[in-house]
Amino acid sequence: MIFGNNRDELRQMYVDAWRKRESGVLLTPLEAQIAGVIEEHPEYHELIQRGETNVDFAGDGGQSNPFLHMGMHLAIREQVSTNRPIGISAIHLALCKKSGDQHDAEHQMIECLAETLWEAQRLAQSPDEVQYLERLSRLGRFGR
């Protein structure tokens, strides 16, 4: 696992990567990826700059968890770069062409990933890659 399991340590990685980037310090490849995702989400800049890693995002009240959201972007990018599950890179490329924007394509894919992970957690099993790819494929046929 790239990040570990401690929520606050994971979140601190975002804060540290952003602070290093803002200071012009050389970033590791992983830090550069994290900072890139933060850059694409200006709505989270203030939270990251304040270093608020212990905020609880319960999901109610309409407030989404920015760390989860950005982590999903990183997960999608890792999946695409390794083509795991097999076929996801081609789906990503097609969605990028269709939407004209990589970030928008990732947002569409995140919805499928979240649904797949939620289902796996609910059923106490590993995520179903076949079902995940089918959800992603439907985006290309019926999505935005």
PEJOUR-V696818 format. One record per residue. N is the residue number from 0. RES is the residue in one letter. PSI is psi in radians with two decimals (none if undefined). D_FIRST is the distance of its C-alpha to the first C-alpha in whole Angstrom. Layout:
BEGIN
n=N res=RES psi=PSI d_first=D_FIRST
n=N res=RES psi=PSI d_first=D_FIRST
END
This chain:
BEGIN
n=0 res=M psi=2.29 d_first=0
n=1 res=I psi=-0.79 d_first=4
n=2 res=F psi=-0.42 d_first=6
n=3 res=G psi=-2.97 d_first=6
n=4 res=N psi=-0.13 d_first=8
n=5 res=N psi=2.05 d_first=12
n=6 res=R psi=-0.83 d_first=13
n=7 res=D psi=-0.63 d_first=16
n=8 res=E psi=-0.71 d_first=13
n=9 res=L psi=-0.83 d_first=11
n=10 res=R psi=-0.63 d_first=15
n=11 res=Q psi=-0.53 d_first=16
n=12 res=M psi=-0.66 d_first=14
n=13 res=Y psi=-0.83 d_first=16
n=14 res=V psi=-0.82 d_first=19
n=15 res=D psi=-0.75 d_first=19
n=16 res=A psi=-0.73 d_first=18
n=17 res=W psi=-0.76 d_first=21
n=18 res=R psi=-0.72 d_first=23
n=19 res=K psi=-0.76 d_first=23
n=20 res=R psi=-0.81 d_first=24
n=21 res=E psi=-0.48 d_first=27
n=22 res=S psi=-0.11 d_first=28
n=23 res=G psi=0.31 d_first=28
n=24 res=V psi=2.52 d_first=25
n=25 res=L psi=2.28 d_first=23
n=26 res=L psi=2.59 d_first=20
n=27 res=T psi=2.86 d_first=17
n=28 res=P psi=-0.72 d_first=16
n=29 res=L psi=-0.76 d_first=13
n=30 res=E psi=-0.66 d_first=15
n=31 res=A psi=-0.69 d_first=18
n=32 res=Q psi=-0.80 d_first=16
n=33 res=I psi=-0.85 d_first=15
n=34 res=A psi=-0.62 d_first=19
n=35 res=G psi=-0.72 d_first=20
n=36 res=V psi=-0.72 d_first=19
n=37 res=I psi=-0.75 d_first=21
n=38 res=E psi=-0.67 d_first=24
n=39 res=E psi=-0.08 d_first=24
n=40 res=H psi=1.28 d_first=24
n=41 res=P psi=-0.40 d_first=27
n=42 res=E psi=-0.28 d_first=27
n=43 res=Y psi=-0.08 d_first=24
n=44 res=H psi=-0.79 d_first=26
n=45 res=E psi=-0.77 d_first=28
n=46 res=L psi=-0.80 d_first=25
n=47 res=I psi=-0.77 d_first=23
n=48 res=Q psi=-0.58 d_first=26
n=49 res=R psi=-0.26 d_first=27
n=50 res=G psi=0.54 d_first=23
n=51 res=E psi=1.55 d_first=23
n=52 res=T psi=-0.24 d_first=20
n=53 res=N psi=0.25 d_first=21
n=54 res=V psi=2.38 d_first=23
n=55 res=D psi=2.16 d_first=23
n=56 res=F psi=1.67 d_first=23
n=57 res=A psi=-0.22 d_first=24
n=58 res=G psi=-0.29 d_first=25
n=59 res=D psi=2.80 d_first=29
n=60 res=G psi=0.14 d_first=31
n=61 res=G psi=0.02 d_first=29
n=62 res=Q psi=2.08 d_first=27
n=63 res=S psi=2.86 d_first=24
n=64 res=N psi=1.90 d_first=20
n=65 res=P psi=-0.56 d_first=20
n=66 res=F psi=-0.69 d_first=16
n=67 res=L psi=-0.79 d_first=16
n=68 res=H psi=-0.85 d_first=18
n=69 res=M psi=-0.60 d_first=16
n=70 res=G psi=-0.60 d_first=13
n=71 res=M psi=-0.66 d_first=14
n=72 res=H psi=-0.81 d_first=16
n=73 res=L psi=-0.69 d_first=13
n=74 res=A psi=-0.79 d_first=11
n=75 res=I psi=-0.79 d_first=15
n=76 res=R psi=-0.67 d_first=15
n=77 res=E psi=-0.76 d_first=12
n=78 res=Q psi=-0.77 d_first=14
n=79 res=V psi=-0.75 d_first=17
n=80 res=S psi=-0.47 d_first=16
n=81 res=T psi=-0.08 d_first=15
n=82 res=N psi=0.79 d_first=17
n=83 res=R psi=2.02 d_first=15
n=84 res=P psi=2.65 d_first=17
n=85 res=I psi=2.21 d_first=20
n=86 res=G psi=-0.27 d_first=22
n=87 res=I psi=-0.55 d_first=20
n=88 res=S psi=-0.74 d_first=21
n=89 res=A psi=-0.69 d_first=25
n=90 res=I psi=-0.76 d_first=25
n=91 res=H psi=-0.81 d_first=23
n=92 res=L psi=-0.78 d_first=26
n=93 res=A psi=-0.72 d_first=28
n=94 res=L psi=-0.66 d_first=27
n=95 res=C psi=-0.74 d_first=27
n=96 res=K psi=-0.73 d_first=31
n=97 res=K psi=-0.77 d_first=32
n=98 res=S psi=-0.39 d_first=31
n=99 res=G psi=0.16 d_first=32
n=100 res=D psi=2.12 d_first=29
n=101 res=Q psi=-0.72 d_first=25
n=102 res=H psi=-0.76 d_first=24
n=103 res=D psi=-0.74 d_first=26
n=104 res=A psi=-0.74 d_first=25
n=105 res=E psi=-0.69 d_first=21
n=106 res=H psi=-0.71 d_first=23
n=107 res=Q psi=-0.75 d_first=24
n=108 res=M psi=-0.60 d_first=21
n=109 res=I psi=-0.67 d_first=19
n=110 res=E psi=-0.73 d_first=22
n=111 res=C psi=-0.73 d_first=21
n=112 res=L psi=-0.77 d_first=17
n=113 res=A psi=-0.76 d_first=18
n=114 res=E psi=-0.72 d_first=21
n=115 res=T psi=-0.75 d_first=19
n=116 res=L psi=-0.71 d_first=16
n=117 res=W psi=-0.78 d_first=19
n=118 res=E psi=-0.77 d_first=21
n=119 res=A psi=-0.73 d_first=18
n=120 res=Q psi=-0.75 d_first=18
n=121 res=R psi=-0.66 d_first=21
n=122 res=L psi=-0.02 d_first=22
n=123 res=A psi=0.89 d_first=19
n=124 res=Q psi=3.02 d_first=18
n=125 res=S psi=2.65 d_first=15
n=126 res=P psi=2.48 d_first=16
n=127 res=D psi=1.78 d_first=19
n=128 res=E psi=-0.63 d_first=18
n=129 res=V psi=-0.81 d_first=22
n=130 res=Q psi=-0.69 d_first=23
n=131 res=Y psi=-0.85 d_first=20
n=132 res=L psi=-0.63 d_first=22
n=133 res=E psi=-0.75 d_first=25
n=134 res=R psi=-0.78 d_first=25
n=135 res=L psi=-0.71 d_first=24
n=136 res=S psi=-0.64 d_first=27
n=137 res=R psi=-0.55 d_first=29
n=138 res=L psi=-0.76 d_first=28
n=139 res=G psi=-0.57 d_first=30
n=140 res=R psi=-0.69 d_first=33
n=141 res=F psi=-0.11 d_first=33
n=142 res=G psi=-3.01 d_first=31
n=143 res=R psi=none d_first=33
END
